[in-house]
């Protein structure tokens, strides 16, 4: 695990020291930044396996940092640290590309568990697969989960890890009703209001991605969930 490198962005000196110390005790390599401007600079100069990002930062806030990161990197997991009362922060963080959030105050055990979960997911997807192993046909589309890509008519879209996992789950339940609860617990590991709002954003994105093929629809089943409808 000593090759796993994390970026911790937190402006509170004491909290940054405690979290960094505990992460290093768990054999992670950790770089730290105390403001958004420094975080962006470090992201541009290094490669990280995961980023822990406080929302309220000096100079450039955490949301703008995440938006900058997602313009260049859609794969590296981002875990937001948010104030417990700031519910809109949680929703915004998830919809702009964050993978999860942890409300303050938080336990280090919870943070370490979430890091382990997201590293396992991201490392299970290789960066490239020249033989296009695991390609799946979805209507007119070619879905390459191991390459995080979706192609149609010669155009290829790079997917985020969450988008890839969601398409895989929909495909496994093609033409069946899939409950919101099952989707949230399978993809996000939890079922709550904030993650539900994020799910709606992801479903909206996937509908746009599949729009070139009218035979593919993600149908909303009111009060229950969704049906991924693919005509043969």
N, C-alpha and C positions, 0 to 999 in steps of 0.2 A: 504493500500500500504506500510505501514511501515515495513512489513516483507520482502520487496523486497530489495535484497542486490546486489550492483554493485561494480565492481572493475574498477577503473580509473587509467590507466597507462600513465603518461605524465611527461616528464623531465623538462618542463618549469614551474618553481615555481609559477609564477603569473597566468598562464593559468590554472594550476592544482588547485590552490586555488579558482579561479573564477568559474570553472566548478563544483568543489565539492560543493561549497556554493550554487549554483543554483540547483543542484541535491538534496541536503538536504532540500532546501526550497520547493521542490516538493515532500517531504516526503519519499525520498529513503534513505536507509542506504548506505554509501559509504566508501569503503576502497581505499587507494591510494598507488601507487608505483611510484618511480621516475626513475627506470631503469628496464631492462628486467630481470636481475637476481632476483631482489626483487619481481617482478611480478610473476615469476615462483614459488618462495617460498610461496607467499601468495595464489596462486591458489592451491598449494598442501596442504595447511593447512586449507582452507576454501571452502565453497560452495557458488557460485555466480549465480545470475539469468541472468546476462548479463555482458559483459566485453567491456570496451572502451579502445582501444589500439592504442597508437601512433606508427607510423612506425619507426621513427628515434629515437632510444633509446640508452643510454650508456650501455656498457658491453654486452648486448645481444639485437639484434634489434627486432622490433615488429613481423616480419615474423617468426623468429625462436621461439619466445614466442608462437605465434599462432600454429605453427607446434607441439610444445611440448604439448600444451593444447589439440589439436585435437587427439593426440595419446591416450589420456585417456578420453576425453570428446568430443563427436561429436554433442552434443545437445545445449550447452549453446551458445546463440548468441554472436558474436564478431563484433563490429563496429570499423573499422579502422579509424584513423585520419591521413590524408596524406597531403603533400604539394601539392598545386594546380598544379604545373608544372610537377610533377612526375607521368606521365600517366602510366608508367610501374608498379609503386607501386600499383595503383588501380587494374590493371589486376592481378598482382601476389597475392595481398591480397584476392581477391575474389576466385581465383582458389585454394588456399591452405586451404580454409575453412572459410574465413571471410564471414559474412552475408551481409555486406554493408560497404560503406566507406563515409566519410565526408571530403571534401577538406578544408584545412585551407586557409584563415580565414573562420570560420563558425559561424552561428548564434546559440545561445543557444536554440532558439525556434525550429530550425530544429533538433538539437540533441535530445531534449526532445520528439519531435514527433516520431522520429525513434525509440527511446527507448520504447515508448508506443506501437508502432506497433509490435516490435519484442517480447516484453513481452506478449502481447496479443496472438500472434501466438504460442509462446512456452508454455504458460499456458493453451492453449486450447487442448494440447495433454498430457493426463495423463501419468505418469511414467509407470504404469503397468495396465493390464486389464486381470485378471485371466480367464475370460470367453471368451477371444478373440473376444470381441464385435467388429462388423464392419469388420470382415474378408472378403476379396474379393479374388476370384480365377482369376488369370491371366495366362491362359495357364496352364503350369505345376506348376506355383508358387502360394503360398498363401501370400497375401499382407495384413499386419496388420497395417493400418495407425496409430491407436491409440497406438501401441507398437513400432512404427518406425522400422518395421522389414519386411523382404522379405525372404520367405523360399521356398526351393525346395529340394526334395529328402532327407529330414532330416537335411539339412544344412540351418542355419538361418544367415542372414546378417543384422546387425544393420544399419539403415539408418540415415542420418542427417535429420533435419527438412526440409531443402530445397529440398533434394531428395524425401522425402515423399510427399511434396506439389506438386512437379513436376510430380511424378507418378500419384497422384490423378487427376491432371488436364489432363494428357494424357488419363487416363482411362475414364474420363468424356467425352472425345472426341475421343474415340476409333474408329479406322478405318476412321477417318475424318481428313482433313487437318487443322492443327492448326497453325496460323501465329506466327512468332517470336514476333511480336508486342504484341499480346494477351498474350503469355507466359510471356514475360518480365514484362508487366504491371500488370498481375495477381500475379505472384510470387515475383517479385522484386519491384513492385510499380513504375517502371520507365522504359523507353526505351531509352537506349543510347549505344554508342559503347563499353564501358568498360563492361557493364552488358551483352551485346551481346556476348562478348568473354567468359565471365564466363558461360553463357548458353551453349555454345559449349562444354565446359569442362564437364558440368553436363550431357549433352546428351551422350557424349563419355563414361562417367562412367556408365550410365544406360544401354547402349548397352552391356557393359562388364557384368553387373549384370544379364541381361536377356539372355546372350549367351547360357546357357545350354538348352534353348528351341528354336529350329530353327524356330518355328512357330510364334515367337514374334520378330518383327523388328521395329526399329525407323527409318523411311525412310525420308531422306532429300529431301524436295521439293524445288529445287533451286530458290532462290530469294523470297520465300514465307514463308516457315516454315518447319513443320514436320508432318508426319502421323504415329501414333502409330498403327501398323498393328498387329492384334492378330487373328489368324485363330481359328475357333470354332472346 
